[in-house]
Amino acid sequence: MTEQQKIRKFESDILDIAHINYEFYQYSEDVVIPYLLQVYGDTERHRDNLIANGQDAHNVSIYLSNMIHGIGHCIRWMLKQNQPLHRDISDESPRQLQEMAADFLDWGTGYHMIAQEFVTWSRGVKTAIFSEENKTITFLNPEGYNYSSVYDKQLLYAKQMQVVYYSYPHEEMESEYEEWLKDIDFSSPPIANHIDWDRGRDSKSYPLLYRKMCEILFPELEEITEFDGYNLRQLRQFYALFFLNFHFIRWTEAVLDSKSGKNLSFGSNPLYLSTNQFENLASTITGLPKKVVAAIINDLTFNPNTFHTSVSIQPLILSSSGTYYILPNLFSQLEPSRMILGALNKGSKKKIYDKLINLIEKCNLKELYNSVKDVGSWTPYLEKTIKFGGKQIHPDLILINSDDRCIYIIDYKHFIGPISASEVDYKMNELKKGSNQVKNYIELFRKLCKIGTTNIEGFATYGLLITHKPLPVPISDNIDIPILDMLTFKQKIASIKEGKGSINELMGIIEDDKNHENVFTPFENEIKVGEWKIIRSQHKITQSK
């Protein structure tokens, strides 16, 4: 048996069935799912305490993100369960059930991290060393990649999303929440039983929140854009009002935590409703027809048959008994554009999204063009067709600065951050392709005499890749074309408008980005699987500026 076959045998005979050894797996899914959500919610509510006690905020966020993916694996296992051994929980205390749930979710989280290693190994990205004697499988990162960039991009993305979150009308919402809080009977939990679910529609903060969603959820598209069962206006309305109500629950939990500590019967309790009840509630919250909310709910419902989906993009969980479970704490934390886009890409609406992507890309390209058209003496070209040697090329954006005798060739990729190892692999390859394409453009441009009316002989030619969002993926050392996200590029353009506005100045600013602000140290992490250990390489932040 080859080493590869031995690893595959371990995967099928040990790794993929390890969950059956956990006590909580023996219970009904309708017992397990709400407790899994509660464990996550309670852990997340301790975030500030963990950080205050010395944990790095970024590392805590990564851990919580892995927990979310772990929930998804636990749910898949439960929904494939043939017959639970235990349905009655009357002999178990809530504390015992929470401890079993935490133990089960801890394995789901570990399984998620191991699964990422197996996926990248199976795709040839990583290598693995199998030791039957030591009962270890060690996964090795490929050489020749910049791993610090992964973590820098994660931090950058988190910072950008934090800015977006802080731009919500929090002051107006919290002012109204103070009034809503007066209706909560704290002697009769849970919170959800005391909420007037339709009052958000008439609140002062809803129109402000809706306008914010117009900036976040597909701002490139008309509000009448159809997604088969609902349009974009209805989707924005759905999310804005769900967020307004669910964030109120999260806010109330924080109020209770500040007064009474974390162990409260009110806190981190998921909603659980039949499908009909949930659709009725969604219609009450949003004011949308039941048929419309049912279509949106369907797209946001976790699909256990898709291995690479996640609760982070499909946060509504439907058990095989027809019960929906929703953790308001979790829903209100998820970044809406990533959630909605991911849900559409993973579900039945992918064909619809694929038809819209070209329009979305062109709108973003136009936005990039508008950001540079008034800079100094630059001459910008948007998707200009260049003919050479019987061939045609059309780079997304060309910037010419005659004063500097420089040309900047830019290609735009409408990429967002990956949520699975398979997406990481795909985007790593796409970045290589994009880099090679830009390099080919550069070589061709060096042979040209003119672009439009500008003589470009002897001009220095440079390239740049722009992605829609920061991409936390390993970048090959062979890629010498800089890669920036769209927002960062626009910020750098704004900064040079105050100076000469030269391409050399822009390049200098971009080069400075390669000097990472944060220092990351590699270390080996072990995850136990029965008698075996999976050893994987990770990085932790050791210096932050």
Buried (B, 14 or more C-beta within 10 A) or exposed (E): EEEEEBBBEBBEEEBBEBBEEBBBBBBBBBBBBBBBBBBBBBBBBBBEEBBEEEBBBBBBBBBBBBBBBBBBBBBBBBBEBEEBEEEEBEEBEEEEBBBBBBBBBBBBBBBBBBBBBBBBBBBEBBEBEBBEEEBBBBBBBBEEBBBBBBBBBBBBBBEBBEEBEEEBBBEBBBEBBEEBBEEBEBEEBBBBEBBEBBBBBEBEBBEBBBEBBBEBBBBBBEBEBEBEBBBBBBBBBBBBBBBBBBBBBBBBBBBBBEEEEBEBEBBBBBBBBEBEEBBBBBBBBBBBEEEBBBBBBBBBBBBBEBEBBBBBBBBBBBBEEEBBBBBBBBBBBBBBBBBBBBBBBBBEBEEBBEEBEEBBBBBBBEBBBEBBEEBBEBBBBBBBEBEEEEEEBEBBBBBBBBEBBBBBBBBBBBBBBBBBBBBBBBBBEBBBEBBEBBBEBBEBBBEBEEBEEBEBEEBBBBBBBBBBBBBBBBBBEEBEBBBBBBBBBBEBBEEBBEEBBBBBBBBEBBEEBEEBEBBBEEEEEEBEBEEBBBBBBBBBBEEEE
